[in-house]
Amino acid sequence: MRALLLSLLITLPLPALCVEQYGYRVLEKKPQDRNNFVQGLEIHGGKLYVSSGNYGQSRLMRYDFGSGELELSKQLNPRLFAEGLTLFGDHIYQLTWRERMLLVFAKDSMKALEWFPIPGEGWGLTNNGEQLLYSDGSDRIHYLDAKTRTITHSIHVTENGRPVRKLNELEWIDGQIWANIWRSDRIVIIDPQNGEVKASIDLRDLLAPSDRRAGTDVLNGIARDPQDGGIWVTGKRWPWLYKIELVNKTRPTSVVDSR
């Protein structure tokens, strides 16, 4: 009987996982300041907005996305550790980490306007056109009303039924939430209604070993260019921004010179 049961277990097909698995293809890359400890990334109106972290070094920056020229840079209080950012309405919102603050800047001038407290730590930040969405290092993503400054609801992120924690930089892309997983080389694509991970993107080997130096840190940073729909990713103290497309295979490939 045991032999029969074992035979059935071996021959029966395994249940298919609901999470799609993707590799990537590099379409283009742009140089960036490798001093940027990227915590937040967004492209808007031909400009690249970057939140760079670390105590005593945190900044909010705006670049011309075409030329890469730095246009504005705002140094934060040295006691603040900058995290995710997003542009929403006429404002730029920038998270801080353990300080549990959400900073508000004027979009055009980047003048600091105000701040308000948030429950929990600040990690990743994006918006869906109606509300701000932020992560706190747990498996939760919170929906925040920017006017009332209250959390309307939260979702728990799961992958094949298991909680997914350390959700870092966030980006809203085509009605779904893309999230870096801290200290990993992957991005997950999340259903914003129920928190289920629908896809996983393996970005191993995106940064060539020859481009790594002392202080080069983890993959972090996702931005969608609204002009052409291109997806750009980078990391903390990386010398490049990479435009990628997803491919249904596990081995990453590149169509540009990665030297």
C-alpha positions in Angstrom: 0.0 0.0 0.0 2.8 2.4 0.9 4.5 1.7 -2.4 1.2 2.4 -4.3 0.7 5.7 -2.5 4.3 6.7 -3.2 3.9 5.9 -6.8 0.7 8.0 -7.0 2.5 11.0 -5.3 5.4 10.7 -7.8 3.2 10.5 -10.9 0.5 13.1 -9.9 1.3 16.6 -11.2 2.3 19.2 -8.7 -0.1 22.1 -8.2 0.9 25.1 -10.3 2.2 28.2 -8.5 0.0 31.2 -9.2 3.0 33.6 -9.2 4.5 34.3 -12.7 8.3 34.2 -12.9 10.2 36.7 -15.0 13.7 37.5 -15.9 14.7 40.7 -17.7 16.3 42.2 -20.7 18.2 45.5 -20.5 17.1 47.9 -23.2 19.1 51.0 -22.2 21.1 52.4 -19.4 21.9 55.9 -18.2 24.7 57.0 -15.8 23.7 58.3 -12.4 25.6 59.7 -9.4 26.8 56.7 -7.5 26.8 58.7 -4.3 23.0 58.5 -4.4 21.8 56.0 -1.7 18.6 55.5 -3.7 15.5 55.1 -1.5 12.9 56.6 -3.8 12.7 57.1 -7.6 10.1 58.7 -9.8 9.9 60.1 -13.4 7.5 63.0 -14.0 7.3 65.6 -16.8 10.7 64.7 -18.2 12.3 65.0 -14.7 13.8 62.3 -12.5 13.2 62.7 -8.8 15.4 60.9 -6.4 15.3 60.4 -2.6 18.7 59.6 -1.2 19.1 58.3 2.3 21.4 57.9 5.3 21.7 60.1 8.3 23.6 63.3 7.6 23.4 62.7 3.9 19.7 62.5 3.1 18.6 64.6 0.1 15.7 65.3 -2.3 16.9 65.8 -5.9 15.5 66.6 -9.3 17.4 65.8 -12.5 16.6 66.5 -16.1 15.9 62.9 -17.2 17.1 63.4 -20.8 20.5 65.0 -20.0 21.0 63.7 -16.5 21.8 67.2 -15.3 21.1 67.9 -11.6 18.6 70.8 -11.4 17.7 71.1 -7.7 19.0 69.4 -4.5 17.5 69.8 -1.0 19.6 68.6 2.0 17.4 67.3 4.8 18.0 67.7 8.5 20.9 65.4 9.5 18.7 63.7 12.0 16.4 62.5 9.2 16.9 59.3 7.1 15.1 59.8 3.8 13.1 56.9 2.3 10.5 56.6 -0.5 9.0 59.5 -2.5 6.1 60.2 -4.8 4.6 63.1 -6.7 0.9 63.6 -6.0 -1.0 66.6 -7.1 1.0 69.8 -6.6 3.3 68.2 -4.0 6.3 65.9 -3.6 5.9 63.6 -0.6 9.1 62.1 1.0 9.1 59.5 3.7 11.6 59.3 6.6 12.5 56.0 8.2 12.5 55.7 12.0 11.4 59.3 12.4 8.0 58.3 11.1 7.4 61.5 9.3 6.0 62.3 5.9 7.7 65.5 4.4 5.7 67.7 2.0 7.4 69.9 -0.7 6.1 72.1 -3.5 6.4 70.2 -6.7 7.9 73.0 -8.9 10.2 74.8 -6.4 10.8 71.8 -4.1 10.3 74.3 -1.2 9.7 72.5 2.1 6.1 73.1 3.1 5.3 71.0 6.1 5.4 67.5 7.6 3.1 65.2 9.4 3.5 62.0 11.4 2.6 58.5 10.1 2.0 55.3 12.1 5.0 53.0 11.8 8.3 53.3 10.0 8.5 54.8 6.5 10.0 52.5 3.7 8.4 52.7 0.2 6.0 55.3 -1.1 3.8 55.6 -4.2 0.3 56.8 -5.2 -2.6 55.4 -7.2 -3.9 58.8 -8.3 -6.3 59.0 -5.4 -4.3 58.1 -2.3 -0.8 57.7 -1.1 0.5 54.1 -0.5 3.4 53.4 1.8 5.1 50.4 3.3 6.6 50.1 6.8 9.0 47.1 6.6 6.3 44.6 7.4 4.1 42.7 5.1 1.6 45.6 5.0 0.9 48.4 2.5 -1.1 51.3 3.9 -3.5 53.5 1.9 -3.2 57.1 3.2 -5.6 59.9 2.5 -3.3 62.9 1.9 -6.0 65.4 2.9 -7.2 63.9 6.2 -3.7 62.3 6.8 -5.3 59.1 8.0 -5.0 55.5 6.9 -8.2 54.4 5.2 -7.2 50.7 5.0 -4.2 48.4 4.7 -3.5 45.2 2.7 -1.3 42.3 3.8 1.1 41.1 1.0 1.3 37.4 0.5 3.1 35.1 -2.0 1.6 31.7 -2.4 -0.2 32.2 0.9 2.9 33.3 2.8 3.5 36.9 4.1 6.1 39.0 2.2 8.0 41.4 4.4 10.6 44.1 3.9 8.7 45.8 1.1 10.9 48.7 0.1 10.7 51.1 -2.8 7.2 51.1 -4.4 5.9 52.1 -7.8 2.3 52.1 -9.1 2.4 50.7 -12.7 -0.6 49.9 -14.8 -2.9 49.4 -11.8 -0.5 47.2 -9.8 2.1 47.8 -7.1 5.7 47.0 -7.9 7.9 46.6 -4.8 11.6 46.0 -4.2 12.2 43.3 -1.5 15.0 44.7 0.7 18.3 42.7 0.6 17.2 40.7 -2.4 17.6 40.9 -6.2 14.0 40.8 -7.0 10.9 42.9 -7.5 7.3 41.6 -6.9 4.1 42.8 -8.6 1.2 43.0 -6.1 -2.5 43.1 -6.6 -3.6 46.3 -4.9 -6.9 44.9 -3.8 -6.0 41.8 -2.0 -2.2 42.0 -1.6 -1.5 38.8 -3.5 1.9 38.7 -5.4 1.0 38.1 -9.0 4.6 38.0 -10.4 8.2 37.9 -9.3 11.1 39.5 -11.3 14.6 38.0 -10.9 17.1 40.8 -11.3 20.2 39.0 -10.3 23.4 40.1 -12.1 21.8 43.3 -13.3 24.8 45.3 -12.0 28.0 43.9 -13.4 30.7 42.8 -10.8 33.1 45.3 -12.4 30.7 48.2 -11.5 30.7 47.2 -7.8 32.8 49.1 -5.3 33.1 49.4 -1.6 29.8 50.9 -0.4 27.8 49.6 -3.4 24.5 48.4 -1.8 21.3 46.6 -2.8 18.9 46.8 -5.6 16.4 49.6 -4.9 14.5 52.0 -7.1 11.7 51.6 -9.6 10.3 54.3 -11.9 7.9 54.2 -14.8 8.4 56.9 -17.5 4.9 58.0 -18.4 6.1 59.3 -21.8 6.8 55.9 -23.3 5.9 53.4 -20.5 9.5 52.4 -19.9 10.5 50.8 -16.6 13.7 52.0 -15.0 15.4 50.3 -12.1 18.6 51.0 -10.1 20.2 50.4 -6.7 21.8 52.2 -3.7 25.1 53.7 -4.9 24.8 52.2 -8.3 26.4 54.0 -11.3 23.6 53.2 -13.7 19.8 53.4 -14.2 18.6 50.5 -16.3 15.6 50.4 -18.6 14.3 46.9 -18.6 11.6 44.7 -20.1 10.3 41.5 -18.6 11.0 38.1 -20.2 9.5 34.8 -19.4 12.7 33.1 -18.5 15.0 32.8 -15.5 18.3 33.7 -17.1 18.7 37.5 -17.5 20.0 38.8 -20.8 21.1 42.2 -22.1 21.0 43.9 -25.4 23.4 46.7 -24.4 27.1 46.7 -23.6 27.3 46.0 -19.9 30.9 47.0 -19.5 
